[in-house]
Amino acid sequence: MRIIWFTENYPPNKGGMSRSCDRIVANLRQHYTVDVFHFTNKFPAFKTESHDNGSYTSVPVFEDSSHTLNMLWAFIKAHPSIKESAAFTAFGSHLCLKGITLMANWLQKPVLICFRGNDFDNAIFSQKKQDLLYTISNANAIACVTSEKQERIQLMKLNDQVYFTPNSIDFKQWEILKADRVLANSLKAQLQLAETTKVIGLIGFLKQKKGIDFFIKTLKKSQLLKTVHLHIVGEIEPHIEHELIQFKIPYSKTLPTSKTELISNYLVCDAVAIPSIYDGMPNVIFEAAALEIPIIASNAGGIPDILDHNNAFLFNALSEITLLKALANFDKASKEELTTKCNNLKQTIKLSFTTTQETKNYIDIFNKITATHYEI
C-alpha cells in the first residue's frame, strides 16, 4: 500500500510535531510505502529524493496560502505516485486543513486527517473555522492525538470516524549515555547553584498555550521561590523573559542543537513543568519519563491521558491553588516518592504508549478507510 503524507512538520524542522511526524512515518514505512510531501522552503521547490520505502518531496510555501496549494495541486494532479496511492494523510497545520481533503476528493482518494494540538484549537475559534468544518465533514477518518479532542469532534456530529491515536516513545532511543551525564554535570556546574536549589525545566517552544506566564506568576507566590532555578530549554517569548527579570526569578536558557545536548539539559533538571492551558500530547512527557525526570503538569489537553497523581504532580489548568499545592508537594517530596512517581509513569507508557501500538492505530485506520472506499 502507498500512502501520501502531507505535512508542515517534518525534519529538518525542529519541535515536537516534527519529531512525532518523523517517528510515525518511519514506523509506518516498515509496513507501507510512504511518500512525504513537506511544505517547506528549506529545499528547492518540488525537489524529490528517495527514502527507504518511500520518498520525500519539498513543497514550496508562499505568503499566499492559496497560491501554495494551487502550486501543490498543479504538481500532484497527474503525479505517478499520487495515482498509484491508496490514501492521503494530512498531518496537522492549516495548509493541510485548507487543501488536502479537497484534493483527495478531487482525485477520489480516501483521506485521513490527523489533529495534533494547535491545528484544531486555533482554527475552531478563528476565521479558518470553515476550512476546519469542511475537513472534518469530508474526511474519511480523523485521528486525534488526545481523547479530549476526539470527544469534542465527536460531539460536533460531523463525522463518525474519529479515532484516538496517542503519541509514543521508544525508550531504547532515549537511553542515557556516559557522555550525556558528563555534559549534564558540566552544564549544571556552570550554573553555579547552591546545593539546596531545585532546577525546574521548561522545555520546548514555549508558546502562549503553554501557560508559562501563569506558571511564573504563581511560582512567585510559592514557597519554592526561595530555592528554585528555572532552566529554559528551547524558545521563549521576550515578554516572558522580562517577567522573570521583573519578578527576580533565577533562570538560565539554552537552545540545544543535538539530541545529546537535549538529553543533557533534561538531566540538569530536578523536575520538568508543563503548565499548559490547552495542548495536544506533549513529547516532553515521554522524554522526561524516559530520562526519569519528575513532572509537574496541568490537566490540559492530552496530558491526563497519561499523567495522574500517582505518576506526576498534577494540577488543574489555570488554577493557582492547585498549582501551588503541586509545587509544595514536589518541594517536600522525598527521593523515594520522586522515584516511585517516575517508575509509575514509565510503566504506564510501557503498557499503553509504545511505538508498536501507535503504528497499529494508524494501520487499522488505513485498512478501514481503504477497504470501505474501494468497495464503493
C-alpha positions as CSV (number, residue, x, y, z in Angstrom):
1,M,0.0,0.0,0.0
2,R,1.3,3.5,-0.9
3,I,0.4,6.4,1.5
4,I,0.8,10.0,0.5
5,W,1.7,12.0,3.6
6,F,1.3,15.8,3.7
7,T,2.7,17.9,6.5
8,E,4.3,21.2,7.5
9,N,6.1,19.4,10.4
10,Y,8.9,17.1,9.4
11,P,12.7,17.1,9.7
12,P,14.8,19.2,9.3
13,N,12.1,21.2,11.1
14,K,12.5,21.1,14.9
15,G,9.9,20.7,17.6
16,G,7.6,18.1,19.0
17,M,5.3,17.8,16.0
18,S,8.2,17.3,13.6
19,R,9.7,14.6,15.9
20,S,6.3,12.9,16.1
21,C,5.8,13.0,12.3
22,D,9.2,11.5,11.7
23,R,8.6,8.7,14.2
24,I,5.2,7.8,12.8
25,V,6.3,7.9,9.2
26,A,9.4,5.8,9.9
27,N,7.4,3.1,11.7
28,L,4.7,3.1,9.0
29,R,7.4,2.6,6.4
30,Q,8.1,-0.8,7.9
31,H,4.6,-1.8,6.6
32,Y,3.8,0.6,3.7
33,T,5.4,2.8,1.1
34,V,5.0,6.4,2.5
35,D,5.7,9.4,0.3
36,V,6.1,12.6,2.3
37,F,5.2,16.0,0.8
38,H,6.6,18.6,3.1
39,F,5.6,22.2,3.0
40,T,8.9,23.9,3.4
41,N,11.3,26.5,1.8
42,K,14.4,24.9,3.2
43,F,14.9,22.9,0.0
44,P,14.4,23.7,-3.7
45,A,10.8,23.6,-4.9
46,F,9.5,20.1,-5.5
47,K,12.8,18.5,-5.0
48,T,12.2,14.8,-4.6
49,E,14.6,12.3,-3.0
50,S,14.2,8.5,-2.4
51,H,13.9,7.2,1.1
52,D,13.7,3.6,2.3
53,N,10.1,2.5,1.5
54,G,9.1,5.9,0.3
55,S,10.2,9.4,-0.8
56,Y,10.5,13.0,0.3
57,T,9.3,16.0,-1.7
58,S,9.7,19.6,-0.6
59,V,6.6,21.7,-1.4
60,P,7.3,25.5,-1.7
61,V,5.4,27.8,0.6
62,F,4.3,31.3,-0.4
63,E,2.9,34.2,1.6
64,D,-0.5,33.5,-0.1
65,S,-1.6,30.1,1.1
66,S,-4.0,29.8,-1.8
67,H,-1.1,30.1,-4.2
68,T,0.9,27.5,-2.2
69,L,-2.0,25.0,-2.5
70,N,-2.6,25.7,-6.2
71,M,1.1,25.1,-6.9
72,L,0.8,21.8,-5.0
73,W,-2.3,20.8,-7.0
74,A,-0.6,21.5,-10.3
75,F,2.3,19.3,-9.2
76,I,0.4,16.3,-7.9
77,K,-2.8,16.0,-10.0
78,A,-1.0,13.9,-12.6
79,H,1.9,12.6,-10.5
80,P,2.5,8.9,-10.9
81,S,2.9,8.1,-7.2
82,I,-0.3,10.0,-6.5
83,K,-2.2,7.9,-9.0
84,E,-0.7,4.7,-7.5
85,S,-1.5,5.7,-3.9
86,A,-4.2,4.1,-1.7
87,A,-4.8,7.0,0.6
88,F,-3.8,10.5,1.6
89,T,-2.8,11.7,5.1
90,A,-2.8,15.3,6.3
91,F,-0.7,15.7,9.4
92,G,-1.6,18.9,11.3
93,S,-1.2,22.5,10.1
94,H,-3.6,24.9,8.4
95,L,-2.3,24.3,4.8
96,C,-3.3,20.6,5.3
97,L,-6.7,21.5,6.7
98,K,-7.3,24.0,3.9
99,G,-6.3,22.0,0.9
100,I,-5.7,18.2,1.3
101,T,-9.2,17.0,1.8
102,L,-10.4,18.9,-1.3
103,M,-7.5,17.4,-3.3
104,A,-8.2,13.9,-2.0
105,N,-11.8,14.2,-3.0
106,W,-10.9,15.6,-6.5
107,L,-8.5,12.6,-7.0
108,Q,-11.0,10.2,-5.4
109,K,-8.6,9.1,-2.7
110,P,-9.6,8.3,0.9
111,V,-8.1,10.8,3.3
112,L,-7.1,10.6,7.0
113,I,-6.8,13.9,8.9
114,C,-4.5,14.0,11.9
115,F,-5.3,16.6,14.6
116,R,-2.4,17.3,16.9
117,G,-2.6,20.4,19.0
118,N,-2.9,23.9,17.7
119,D,-4.3,22.8,14.3
120,F,-7.7,22.2,15.8
121,D,-7.5,24.6,18.8
122,N,-6.6,27.6,16.8
123,A,-8.8,27.0,13.8
124,I,-12.1,26.3,15.6
125,F,-12.2,29.8,17.1
126,S,-10.8,31.7,14.1
127,Q,-11.6,32.8,10.5
128,K,-10.2,29.4,9.5
129,K,-13.2,27.6,11.0
130,Q,-15.0,26.9,7.7
131,D,-11.9,25.2,6.4
132,L,-11.8,23.1,9.6
133,L,-15.5,22.2,9.4
134,Y,-15.2,21.2,5.7
135,T,-12.3,19.0,6.5
136,I,-14.0,17.3,9.5
137,S,-17.2,16.7,7.5
138,N,-15.4,15.3,4.4
139,A,-12.5,13.3,5.7
140,N,-12.8,9.6,5.6
141,A,-11.3,9.4,9.1
142,I,-9.9,11.7,11.8
143,A,-7.0,10.7,14.1
144,C,-6.8,12.7,17.3
145,V,-3.7,12.8,19.5
146,T,-5.8,13.3,22.6
147,S,-9.0,11.7,23.8
148,E,-10.3,15.2,24.7
149,K,-10.1,16.3,21.1
150,Q,-11.7,13.0,20.0
151,E,-14.6,13.7,22.3
152,R,-15.0,17.3,21.2
153,I,-15.0,16.4,17.5
154,Q,-17.5,13.5,18.0
155,L,-19.8,15.9,19.8
156,M,-19.8,18.2,16.7
157,K,-21.6,15.3,14.9
158,L,-20.0,16.0,11.6
159,N,-18.0,12.7,11.3
160,D,-18.5,9.3,13.0
161,Q,-15.0,8.0,12.1
162,V,-13.0,9.7,14.9
163,Y,-10.1,7.8,16.5
164,F,-7.7,8.3,19.4
165,T,-4.1,8.0,18.2
166,P,-1.8,9.0,21.1
167,N,1.9,9.7,20.9
168,S,4.5,7.1,21.8
169,I,8.2,6.7,22.6
170,D,10.9,4.1,22.0
171,F,12.8,4.1,25.3
172,K,15.8,2.5,23.7
173,Q,16.4,5.7,21.7
174,W,16.5,7.7,24.9
175,E,19.0,5.7,26.9
176,I,21.4,7.9,28.9
177,L,25.0,7.6,27.7
178,K,28.1,8.4,29.8
179,A,28.7,11.4,27.6
180,D,25.2,12.7,28.4
181,R,25.9,12.6,32.1
182,V,29.3,14.2,31.7
183,L,27.8,17.1,29.7
184,A,24.9,17.4,32.2
185,N,27.3,17.7,35.1
186,S,29.3,20.3,33.3
187,L,26.2,22.3,32.4
188,K,24.9,22.2,36.0
189,A,28.3,23.3,37.3
190,Q,28.3,26.3,35.0
191,L,25.0,27.4,36.6
192,Q,26.9,27.8,40.0
193,L,23.8,26.8,42.1
194,A,23.6,26.2,45.8
195,E,23.1,22.6,46.9
196,T,19.5,23.3,48.0
197,T,18.5,24.8,44.7
198,K,15.8,22.8,42.8
199,V,16.0,23.2,39.0
200,I,12.7,23.1,37.1
201,G,12.9,22.8,33.4
202,L,10.6,24.5,30.9
203,I,11.2,22.6,27.6
204,G,10.2,23.2,24.0
205,F,8.7,26.0,22.0
206,L,7.1,27.9,24.9
207,K,4.0,29.4,23.1
208,Q,1.1,31.1,24.8
209,K,-0.9,27.9,25.2
210,K,1.9,26.5,27.4
211,G,0.8,28.7,30.3
212,I,4.3,30.0,31.1
213,D,3.0,33.4,32.2
214,F,0.6,31.8,34.6
215,F,3.3,29.4,36.0
216,I,5.7,32.3,36.6
217,K,3.1,34.5,38.4
218,T,2.1,31.5,40.6
219,L,5.6,30.5,41.3
220,K,6.3,33.9,42.7
221,K,3.7,33.1,45.4
222,S,5.2,29.7,46.1
223,Q,7.4,28.6,49.0
224,L,9.6,27.1,46.2
225,L,10.6,30.6,45.0
226,K,13.5,30.9,47.5
227,T,15.2,27.8,46.2
228,V,14.1,27.5,42.6
229,H,16.0,28.0,39.4
230,L,14.2,27.8,36.0
231,H,16.1,26.1,33.2
232,I,14.6,27.1,29.9
233,V,15.4,24.6,27.1
234,G,14.0,25.9,23.9
235,E,12.5,29.1,22.5
236,I,10.9,31.7,24.8
237,E,9.0,34.9,24.0
238,P,10.7,38.1,25.1
239,H,7.9,39.2,27.4
240,I,8.3,36.0,29.5
241,E,12.0,36.7,30.0
242,H,11.1,40.3,31.0
243,E,8.7,38.8,33.7
244,L,11.4,36.6,35.0
245,I,13.7,39.6,35.4
246,Q,10.9,41.7,36.9
247,F,10.0,39.0,39.5
248,K,13.7,38.3,40.2
249,I,13.3,34.6,39.4
250,P,16.7,33.0,38.7
251,Y,16.8,31.3,35.3
252,S,19.0,30.1,32.5
253,K,18.2,29.4,28.9
254,T,19.6,27.3,26.1
255,L,18.7,26.1,22.7
256,P,20.1,22.6,22.1
257,T,21.5,21.7,18.7
258,S,21.7,18.0,19.1
259,K,20.0,15.1,20.9
260,T,22.9,14.8,23.3
261,E,22.6,18.4,24.3
262,L,18.8,18.0,24.7
263,I,19.2,14.9,27.0
264,S,21.9,16.6,29.0
265,N,19.8,19.6,29.6
266,Y,16.9,17.4,30.8
267,L,19.4,15.8,33.2
268,V,20.2,19.2,34.7
269,C,16.6,19.4,35.9
270,D,15.1,18.1,39.2
271,A,11.7,18.3,37.5
272,V,10.0,19.4,34.3
273,A,7.0,21.7,34.3
274,I,4.2,21.6,31.7
275,P,1.7,24.2,32.8
276,S,-0.3,24.2,29.6
277,I,-3.7,26.0,29.3
278,Y,-4.6,23.9,26.3
279,D,-2.4,21.4,24.4
280,G,-2.0,18.2,22.4
281,M,0.0,15.4,23.9
282,P,3.5,16.9,24.6
283,N,6.5,14.8,23.7
284,V,8.1,16.4,26.8
285,I,6.1,13.9,28.9
286,F,7.5,10.9,27.1
287,E,11.1,12.3,27.0
288,A,11.1,13.2,30.7
289,A,9.6,9.8,31.6
290,A,12.4,8.0,29.6
291,L,15.0,10.1,31.5
292,E,13.2,9.6,34.8
293,I,12.7,13.3,35.5
294,P,9.6,14.1,37.7
295,I,6.9,16.1,36.0
296,I,4.7,19.0,37.3
297,A,1.9,19.4,34.8
298,S,-1.6,20.8,34.3
299,N,-4.5,18.5,33.3
300,A,-4.9,20.3,29.9
301,G,-5.5,18.5,26.5
302,G,-4.0,15.1,26.3
303,I,-1.9,15.4,29.4
304,P,-4.4,13.4,31.6
305,D,-4.4,10.7,29.0
306,I,-1.0,9.8,30.5
307,L,-0.5,11.6,33.8
308,D,-2.3,11.2,37.1
309,H,-1.5,11.9,40.8
310,N,0.3,8.5,41.0
311,N,2.9,9.3,38.4
312,A,3.2,13.2,38.4
313,F,2.4,16.3,40.3
314,L,-0.8,17.2,38.5
315,F,-2.9,20.4,38.9
316,N,-5.9,22.0,37.2
317,A,-5.2,24.2,34.3
318,L,-5.2,27.9,35.3
319,S,-5.9,27.0,38.9
320,E,-3.4,28.9,41.1
321,I,-4.5,27.0,44.3
322,T,-3.9,23.5,42.8
323,L,-0.6,24.6,41.1
324,L,0.7,26.0,44.5
325,K,-0.2,22.6,46.0
326,A,1.5,20.7,43.3
327,L,4.7,22.8,43.7
328,A,4.6,22.4,47.5
329,N,4.1,18.6,47.1
330,F,7.1,18.5,44.8
331,D,9.2,20.6,47.1
332,K,8.6,18.3,50.1
333,A,8.7,15.0,48.2
334,S,11.4,12.5,49.3
335,K,13.7,10.9,46.8
336,E,11.7,7.7,47.3
337,E,8.5,9.4,46.4
338,L,10.0,11.0,43.3
339,T,11.5,7.7,42.2
340,T,8.1,6.0,42.7
341,K,6.3,8.6,40.5
342,C,8.9,8.2,37.8
343,N,8.7,4.4,37.8
344,N,4.9,4.5,37.7
345,L,5.0,6.8,34.7
346,K,7.5,4.7,32.9
347,Q,5.4,1.6,33.5
348,T,2.2,3.4,32.2
349,I,4.0,4.3,29.0
350,K,5.5,0.8,28.5
351,L,2.0,-0.6,28.8
352,S,-0.1,1.8,26.8
353,F,2.1,4.2,24.7
354,T,4.5,2.1,22.7
355,T,5.6,2.8,19.1
356,T,4.1,-0.6,18.2
357,Q,0.7,0.4,19.5
358,E,0.9,3.8,17.8
359,T,1.7,2.3,14.5
360,K,-1.1,-0.3,14.8
361,N,-3.6,2.5,15.5
362,Y,-2.7,4.1,12.1
363,I,-2.6,0.8,10.2
364,D,-6.1,-0.1,11.5
365,I,-7.4,3.2,10.2
366,F,-5.8,2.9,6.8
367,N,-7.1,-0.7,6.4
368,K,-10.6,0.5,7.3
369,I,-10.7,3.6,5.1
370,T,-9.2,1.9,2.0
371,A,-11.4,-1.2,2.3
372,T,-14.5,1.0,2.7
373,H,-13.5,3.4,-0.1
374,Y,-12.6,1.0,-2.7
375,E,-15.6,-1.3,-2.1
376,I,-17.8,1.6,-3.1
